[in-house]
Amino acid sequence: VFSHVVRAPEDPILGVTVAYNKDPSPVKLNLGVGAYRTEEGKPLVLNVVRKAEQQLANDRSRVKEYLPIVGLAEFNKLSAKLIFGADSPAIRENRVTTVQCLSGTGSLRVGAEFLARHYHQRIIYIPLPTWGNHPKVFTLAGLSVKTYRYYDPATHGLNFQGMLEDLGSAPAGAIVLLHACAHNPTGVDPTLQQWEQIRKLMSSKGLLPFFDSAYQGFASGSLDADAQSVRMFVADGSECFVAQSYAKNLGLYGERVGALSIVCKTADVAGRVESQLKLVIRPMYSNPPIHGASIVAAILRDRDLFNEWTIELKGMADRIISMRHQLFDALRARGTPGDWSHIIKQIGMFTFTGLNSEQVAFMTREYHIYMTSDGRISMAGLSSKTVPHLADAIHAAVTR
Ligand code: LMR
């Protein structure tokens, strides 16, 4: 009965790892998926995560019971505090509902399902380009996806005018997906002044912000600085959605730990919204897993662990920044044609190189370098040892 089923293509991001794993070359390099690697090219388990896991293992009172549908209460409370700030009026006034979800994707999907059922406007605007999974998440939840201009290939920077024009002509009440910081895939963020203009425009048109916060701490190395965009919108009393992921900033990729927060006008509305979120979650996966959220709660509640986390986080962010400088210098040293200064200007995990899909295919074929076909490089996957190989490949790709 399934003989008609056609083979689906691999995922444009996760499929890069599948291809990489099949390549026997000793010089192969995976710069596809946004996952942090050490200077030795190894995945990193943060020291604070190891400590938190040890604490959990030593605590004999811990059991493996089901969590509530909305997840671990302490995790939810601390996650809201992390993104909105400890002194957030929205938290003080109990206007925020936060539910633990399956990392960023799960948080986006639960939020989208809720919107499709309970919000009057089904149109969501997403930046062009955006993370490849965004349109699929929102479309499959029943929303209608449109794009707004975001990236300017000519400057490798923000097309701010285009963004304002497109949001300015969006229908009233439309949902707008915003990357809280470290935009994926471009590494291009609005300045704080530009965020303020975006906020004013959206508020005047009653557009609903849906923030994807997957890189808090990775853009600047500071958890607070990277939450500024979100806090700015919440400070004006606006309702908004925020999907948080701990995949990158705590390196908890496979634990699938994240949170969806919805900031409402009143505590009463927030309570009712939460009751409906439970109806979304229960038939999908009943309740979220306990382990990852317990690790996060242990770190966020403990001042020493929290401080140690911020140092480790800054260490990861700084290593990525150093990779940017090394790659830029290596291309300059080779005299590679083009202005590569965007490599050092863009922020977060990724550089949007400007290489086209043919150049990417060439680099994979000839140099065993794996990256997404849109020319995105995960800087977190590079090391001082592999920079020369990548620079050689880019040089060859643009001069052939
Ligand atoms: C990425 O963009 O590489 C990450 O967010 C991982 C993913 O799930 O796509």
Residues whose N, C-alpha, C, O or C-beta is under 5 A from the ligand:
A	BS01	LMR	I13 G32 V33 G34
